[in-house]
Amino acid sequence: MKVRVDITLKPGVLDPQGEAVRHALGALGFEGVNGVRQGKVIVLDLATDDEQAALAQASQMAEKLLANQVIENFTVTAI
């Protein structure tokens, strides 16, 4: 079963990469972009057909390794 883990910075955490993208978009003529927040998407192919077990396992992976819970939030979705 495939599981998608979306990782984003928590509100209030500075995002220098997002700010660089916002600035570059403005330089390319894309006006009206007030903010950009950058994140990560990780797709896991797990050896189970049990959706609840896959989501629980992916959540544990995110908590222990994939996301820095001090500055990042994550969501886990079956795909």
SULQUI-V13599 format. One record per run of one state. SS is the DSSP state (H for helix, E for strand, C for the rest). FROM is the first residue (numbers start at 0). TO is the last residue. If there is no record, write none. Layout:
# SULQUI-V13599
{{SS FROM TO} {SS FROM TO}}
This chain:
# SULQUI-V13599
{{C 0 0} {E 1 8} {C 9 14} {H 15 26} {C 27 37} {E 38 44} {C 45 49} {H 50 65} {C 66 70} {E 71 77} {C 78 78}}
